[in-house]
């Protein structure tokens, strides 16, 4: 991956999560700054769906949710 870093995990945690060298890990940060990690599950897309199109839809949805959450929090203080 072009814009990625390597991360070391304790062996026991890697075994528990069934993670091996080269597996892709997803890091999720909540609003409080807590980090959750999980192994990315590879799924096969239908042949007529390009991954970059699916990723664009995901990005649009995530950014929209994030923007709406920020607006909601801002309105709570006004």
C-alpha positions as CSV (number, residue, x, y, z in Angstrom):
1,X,0.0,0.0,0.0
2,X,1.4,3.4,-0.9
3,X,0.3,5.5,2.1
4,X,0.7,3.0,4.9
5,X,2.8,2.2,7.9
6,X,3.8,-1.1,9.4
7,X,2.4,-1.9,12.9
8,X,3.7,-4.4,15.4
9,X,1.2,-6.3,17.6
10,X,1.9,-8.6,20.5
11,X,2.0,-12.2,19.3
12,X,-0.9,-13.2,21.6
13,X,-3.1,-10.5,20.2
14,X,-2.2,-11.4,16.6
15,X,-3.0,-15.0,17.3
16,X,-6.3,-14.2,18.9
17,X,-7.3,-12.0,15.9
18,X,-5.9,-14.6,13.5
19,X,-3.6,-11.9,11.9
20,X,-0.5,-12.9,10.1
21,X,2.2,-10.8,8.4
22,X,0.8,-8.9,5.4
23,X,-2.9,-9.0,6.5
24,X,-4.7,-5.7,6.2
25,X,-5.9,-4.2,9.5
26,X,-8.6,-1.6,9.8
27,X,-8.3,1.1,12.6
28,X,-11.5,2.8,13.6
29,X,-11.4,5.9,15.9
30,X,-14.6,7.0,17.7
31,X,-15.5,10.6,18.7
32,X,-13.8,10.0,22.1
33,X,-10.5,9.1,20.5
34,X,-10.8,5.3,21.3
35,X,-9.2,3.1,18.7
36,X,-10.7,-0.3,17.6
37,X,-8.8,-2.5,15.2
38,X,-9.9,-5.5,13.2
39,X,-8.7,-7.7,10.4
40,X,-10.1,-6.6,7.1
41,X,-12.3,-9.3,5.7
42,X,-11.8,-9.8,2.0
43,X,-15.0,-10.2,0.1
44,X,-15.4,-10.9,-3.6
45,X,-17.3,-8.2,-5.5
46,X,-19.6,-9.1,-8.4
47,X,-17.8,-8.9,-11.7
48,X,-19.7,-5.8,-12.8
49,X,-18.7,-3.7,-9.7
50,X,-15.4,-1.9,-9.8
51,X,-13.7,-1.5,-6.3
52,X,-13.0,2.2,-6.9
53,X,-16.7,2.9,-7.5
54,X,-17.7,1.2,-4.3
55,X,-15.0,3.0,-2.4
56,X,-16.2,6.4,-3.8
57,X,-19.8,5.6,-2.5
58,X,-18.4,4.6,0.9
59,X,-16.3,7.8,1.1
60,X,-19.3,10.0,0.2
61,X,-21.5,8.3,2.8
62,X,-18.9,8.4,5.5
63,X,-18.1,12.1,4.9
64,X,-21.8,12.9,4.8
65,X,-22.4,11.2,8.2
66,X,-19.4,12.9,9.7
67,X,-20.5,16.3,8.4
68,X,-24.1,15.8,9.7
69,X,-22.8,14.8,13.1
70,X,-20.6,17.9,13.3
71,X,-23.6,20.1,12.4
72,X,-25.8,18.4,15.0
73,X,-23.2,18.9,17.7
74,X,-22.7,22.6,16.7
75,X,-26.5,23.2,16.8
76,X,-26.7,21.7,20.3
77,X,-24.5,24.6,21.6
78,X,-26.5,27.4,19.9
